[in-house]
Amino acid sequence: MRWEGREESDNVEDQRGRSPLSGRGAGIGCGGLLLVIVVALLTGRDPTQLLQLLQGVEETTQQSAPAPQQAPPANDTLGRFASVVLRDTEDTWDSVFSKAGRRYERPKMVLFSDAVESACGLTSAAVGPFYCPADRKVYLDLGFFDELSRKFGAPGDFAHAYVIAHEVGHHVQNLLGISDRVDAARARMGERESNALSVKVELQADCLAGVWAHYAAGKPGLLEPGDIEEGLRAAAAIGDDRLQRMGSGRVQPESFTHGSSADRVKWLRQGISSGDPNSCKTL
């Protein structure tokens, strides 16, 4: 991809270097406890009441204090790349939604490291990139790109862009009301049925990522020869069957949650060839 110099998104929140656990359960410390005892002795007040008061002030201060701003790395190539890709998905979905008579609500993308707190809970980077429908944000640890290249054998800028576009695809599903309908249906299902439904959701997100890629391919100078193949290789690399073979050596289709390599490639290709979200009928 020739992404350098292209416009970046205004919807990136950089939380790299922040700990989502900072401030949790910090307590008042030994010094604070000693102060409570001294004040209680001098005033004759109940020390437990003073302790509760001090804790309440501390909690209020922690809640009102703004999170410290972290400067991005000096040579933040991956951060800029992710921002450029997000902006391109914004332009694409702005246009697609406008043609359908709707307004596209752009998601935020949160860059984090190690772990992050979202409206969906505290999540480790080990789970990979994810979308939280509760706060309508895409969460991305940029270290996943290195893992995608080294561990899964899917290097390349466009392979990384596909990952972002897939998570944005989940945002599109959320805006269209698909996520709510799926959650309601899953609540009535057993584990096997729920897994099968999850596969359909993920394959649709792959197809929607392909819709973005269709439009990206039509922009002069953005894609390079071999980029589409990079995306298809990435989709194949993270199929459930391949991941299970790498992990346990056994493939258990009933436990799939994202789809086989072949199906992921199929639906990504479907979106690329059609450029039409209405063709992504996995559900």
C-alpha positions as CSV (number, residue, x, y, z in Angstrom):
1,M,0.0,0.0,0.0
2,R,1.2,3.5,-0.8
3,W,-0.2,5.1,2.3
4,E,2.5,7.5,3.3
5,G,1.4,11.2,3.0
6,R,-2.3,10.3,2.9
7,E,-4.8,12.0,5.3
8,E,-5.1,10.5,8.8
9,S,-8.3,10.1,10.8
10,D,-9.3,12.5,13.6
11,N,-10.9,9.5,15.5
12,V,-7.9,7.8,17.0
13,E,-7.4,7.6,20.8
14,D,-3.8,6.8,21.8
15,Q,-3.8,4.9,25.1
16,R,-0.4,3.2,24.6
17,G,1.7,3.2,27.7
18,R,-1.3,3.7,30.0
19,S,-2.2,1.0,32.5
20,P,-6.0,0.3,32.8
21,L,-5.4,-0.9,36.4
22,S,-3.7,2.3,37.6
23,G,-5.6,3.8,40.5
24,R,-7.6,0.6,41.2
25,G,-7.5,-0.5,44.8
26,A,-4.6,1.8,45.7
27,G,-5.9,2.5,49.2
28,I,-4.8,5.4,51.4
29,G,-1.4,3.9,52.5
30,C,0.3,3.6,55.8
31,G,0.8,7.4,56.1
32,G,-2.8,8.1,55.6
33,L,-3.8,5.5,58.2
34,L,-1.4,7.0,60.7
35,L,-2.9,10.4,60.0
36,V,-6.4,9.1,60.7
37,I,-5.3,7.6,64.1
38,V,-3.6,10.9,65.2
39,V,-6.6,13.0,64.2
40,A,-9.0,10.6,66.0
41,L,-6.9,10.8,69.2
42,L,-6.8,14.6,69.1
43,T,-10.5,15.1,68.3
44,G,-12.1,12.2,70.0
45,R,-13.9,11.2,66.7
46,D,-14.5,7.6,65.6
47,P,-11.5,6.6,63.4
48,T,-13.7,4.5,61.1
49,Q,-15.7,7.6,60.2
50,L,-12.6,9.5,59.4
51,L,-11.3,6.6,57.4
52,Q,-14.5,6.5,55.3
53,L,-14.3,10.2,54.7
54,L,-10.7,10.1,53.6
55,Q,-11.4,7.2,51.2
56,G,-14.4,9.1,49.7
57,V,-12.2,12.1,49.0
58,E,-9.6,9.9,47.4
59,E,-12.1,8.1,45.2
60,T,-13.6,11.5,44.1
61,T,-10.1,12.8,43.2
62,Q,-9.3,9.7,41.2
63,Q,-12.5,9.9,39.3
64,S,-12.2,13.6,38.5
65,A,-8.5,13.6,37.6
66,P,-8.0,13.4,33.8
67,A,-6.0,10.6,32.4
68,P,-2.4,11.6,31.6
69,Q,-1.8,12.2,27.9
70,Q,0.8,9.9,26.4
71,A,3.0,11.2,23.5
72,P,3.2,8.8,20.6
73,P,6.6,7.2,19.8
74,A,9.0,9.4,18.0
75,N,8.8,7.3,14.8
76,D,5.2,6.2,15.0
77,T,5.0,4.6,11.6
78,L,2.4,1.9,12.6
79,G,0.3,4.5,14.5
80,R,0.2,6.7,11.4
81,F,-0.5,3.8,9.2
82,A,-3.5,2.7,11.3
83,S,-4.8,6.2,11.3
84,V,-4.6,6.5,7.5
85,V,-6.4,3.1,7.0
86,L,-9.1,4.2,9.4
87,R,-9.6,7.4,7.5
88,D,-9.9,5.5,4.3
89,T,-12.6,3.3,5.7
90,E,-14.4,6.4,6.9
91,D,-14.4,7.8,3.4
92,T,-15.6,4.5,2.0
93,W,-18.4,4.0,4.4
94,D,-19.4,7.6,4.3
95,S,-20.0,7.1,0.6
96,V,-21.7,3.7,0.9
97,F,-24.1,4.9,3.6
98,S,-24.9,8.1,1.8
99,K,-25.9,6.2,-1.4
100,A,-28.3,4.2,0.8
101,G,-29.8,7.4,2.2
102,R,-28.1,7.0,5.6
103,R,-25.5,8.8,7.6
104,Y,-22.4,6.8,8.7
105,E,-21.3,7.4,12.3
106,R,-17.5,7.1,12.3
107,P,-16.1,4.9,15.1
108,K,-13.2,5.7,17.3
109,M,-10.1,3.6,17.2
110,V,-8.2,3.1,20.4
111,L,-4.5,2.2,20.2
112,F,-3.4,0.4,23.3
113,S,-0.7,-1.9,24.7
114,D,-0.9,-5.0,26.9
115,A,-4.5,-4.4,28.1
116,V,-7.3,-1.9,27.8
117,E,-10.5,-1.0,29.6
118,S,-13.6,-0.6,27.3
119,A,-17.3,-0.5,27.8
120,C,-17.1,-4.3,27.1
121,G,-14.8,-4.8,30.1
122,L,-11.0,-5.2,30.7
123,T,-9.4,-7.0,27.8
124,S,-5.9,-8.3,27.3
125,A,-4.0,-7.7,24.1
126,A,-3.7,-11.5,23.8
127,V,-7.3,-11.6,22.4
128,G,-6.2,-9.6,19.4
129,P,-8.0,-6.6,17.9
130,F,-11.7,-6.3,18.8
131,Y,-14.7,-4.1,18.4
132,C,-16.9,-3.1,21.4
133,P,-20.5,-2.4,20.3
134,A,-21.3,-0.8,23.7
135,D,-19.0,2.2,23.1
136,R,-18.7,1.8,19.3
137,K,-14.9,1.7,19.3
138,V,-12.3,-0.4,17.6
139,Y,-9.5,-1.5,19.9
140,L,-6.1,-2.3,18.4
141,D,-2.7,-3.3,19.9
142,L,-0.3,-2.6,17.1
143,G,1.9,-5.5,18.3
144,F,-0.7,-7.8,16.7
145,F,0.7,-6.8,13.3
146,D,4.1,-8.2,14.2
147,E,2.4,-11.4,15.4
148,L,0.4,-11.6,12.2
149,S,3.7,-11.5,10.3
150,R,5.9,-13.7,12.4
151,K,3.6,-16.3,13.9
152,F,0.9,-16.6,11.2
153,G,3.0,-15.9,8.1
154,A,0.9,-13.0,6.8
155,P,3.1,-9.9,6.4
156,G,2.4,-6.8,4.5
157,D,0.6,-3.4,4.9
158,F,-2.5,-4.6,3.2
159,A,-2.8,-7.7,5.5
160,H,-2.7,-5.3,8.4
161,A,-5.2,-3.0,6.8
162,Y,-7.6,-5.9,6.3
163,V,-7.5,-6.5,10.1
164,I,-8.6,-2.9,10.7
165,A,-11.2,-3.1,8.0
166,H,-12.6,-6.3,9.5
167,E,-13.1,-4.6,12.9
168,V,-14.7,-1.6,11.2
169,G,-17.0,-4.2,9.5
170,H,-18.3,-5.1,13.0
171,H,-19.1,-1.4,13.5
172,V,-21.1,-1.4,10.3
173,Q,-23.0,-4.4,11.5
174,N,-23.7,-2.5,14.8
175,L,-25.0,0.6,12.9
176,L,-27.3,-1.6,10.8
177,G,-28.8,-3.3,13.9
178,I,-27.3,-6.7,13.0
179,S,-25.3,-6.9,16.3
180,D,-28.4,-6.4,18.5
181,R,-30.4,-9.0,16.6
182,V,-27.5,-11.5,16.8
183,D,-27.1,-10.9,20.6
184,A,-30.8,-11.5,21.1
185,A,-30.7,-14.7,19.1
186,R,-27.6,-15.9,20.9
187,A,-29.2,-15.5,24.3
188,R,-31.7,-18.3,23.3
189,M,-29.1,-20.7,22.0
190,G,-26.8,-23.4,23.2
191,E,-23.0,-23.2,22.8
192,R,-22.8,-25.0,19.5
193,E,-25.5,-22.9,17.9
194,S,-24.0,-19.8,19.3
195,N,-20.6,-20.6,17.9
196,A,-22.2,-21.2,14.4
197,L,-23.9,-17.8,14.6
198,S,-20.6,-16.2,15.6
199,V,-19.0,-17.7,12.5
200,K,-21.6,-16.1,10.3
201,V,-21.1,-12.7,12.0
202,E,-17.3,-12.9,11.5
203,L,-17.6,-14.0,7.9
204,Q,-19.9,-11.1,7.2
205,A,-17.3,-8.7,8.7
206,D,-14.8,-10.2,6.4
207,C,-17.1,-9.5,3.5
208,L,-17.6,-5.9,4.6
209,A,-13.8,-5.6,4.9
210,G,-13.7,-6.7,1.3
211,V,-16.2,-4.0,0.3
212,W,-13.8,-1.4,1.7
213,A,-10.9,-3.1,-0.3
214,H,-13.0,-2.9,-3.5
215,Y,-13.2,0.8,-3.2
216,A,-9.5,1.1,-2.1
217,A,-8.5,-0.7,-5.2
218,G,-10.3,1.9,-7.3
219,K,-8.3,4.8,-5.8
220,P,-5.4,5.9,-7.9
221,G,-2.0,5.1,-6.3
222,L,-3.3,3.5,-3.1
223,L,-2.8,-0.2,-3.7
224,E,0.1,-1.9,-5.2
225,P,0.4,-5.2,-7.1
226,G,0.0,-8.1,-4.7
227,D,-1.9,-6.2,-2.0
228,I,-5.2,-8.0,-2.5
229,E,-3.3,-11.3,-2.3
230,E,-1.8,-10.2,1.0
231,G,-5.2,-9.6,2.4
232,L,-6.5,-13.0,1.3
233,R,-3.4,-14.7,2.8
234,A,-4.1,-12.9,6.1
235,A,-7.7,-14.1,6.1
236,A,-6.5,-17.7,5.4
237,A,-3.8,-17.4,8.1
238,I,-6.3,-16.7,10.9
239,G,-9.0,-19.3,10.0
240,D,-10.2,-21.4,12.9
241,D,-9.1,-24.7,11.4
242,R,-5.5,-23.4,10.8
243,L,-5.3,-21.9,14.3
244,Q,-6.5,-25.2,15.8
245,R,-4.0,-27.2,13.9
246,M,-1.2,-24.8,15.1
247,G,-2.5,-25.1,18.7
248,S,-3.6,-28.6,19.4
249,G,-3.2,-30.4,16.1
250,R,-6.9,-31.2,16.1
251,V,-9.7,-29.5,14.1
252,Q,-13.1,-29.2,15.8
253,P,-15.5,-27.4,13.5
254,E,-18.2,-27.3,16.2
255,S,-16.0,-25.0,18.2
256,F,-15.3,-22.6,15.3
257,T,-16.2,-18.9,16.1
258,H,-14.6,-17.1,13.2
259,G,-14.8,-19.5,10.3
260,S,-12.4,-21.8,8.4
261,S,-9.6,-20.4,6.3
262,A,-11.5,-21.3,3.1
263,D,-14.6,-19.5,4.2
264,R,-12.8,-16.4,5.4
265,V,-11.1,-16.1,2.0
266,K,-14.4,-16.8,0.2
267,W,-16.3,-14.0,1.9
268,L,-13.4,-11.5,1.8
269,R,-13.2,-12.2,-1.9
270,Q,-17.0,-11.8,-2.2
271,G,-16.8,-8.2,-0.8
272,I,-13.8,-7.3,-2.9
273,S,-15.4,-8.5,-6.2
274,S,-18.9,-7.0,-5.5
275,G,-18.2,-3.8,-3.6
276,D,-21.8,-4.2,-2.3
277,P,-22.6,-4.8,1.4
278,N,-25.9,-6.3,0.3
279,S,-23.9,-9.2,-1.1
280,C,-22.6,-10.1,2.3
281,K,-25.5,-12.3,3.2
282,T,-24.0,-14.8,5.6
283,L,-26.8,-14.3,8.2
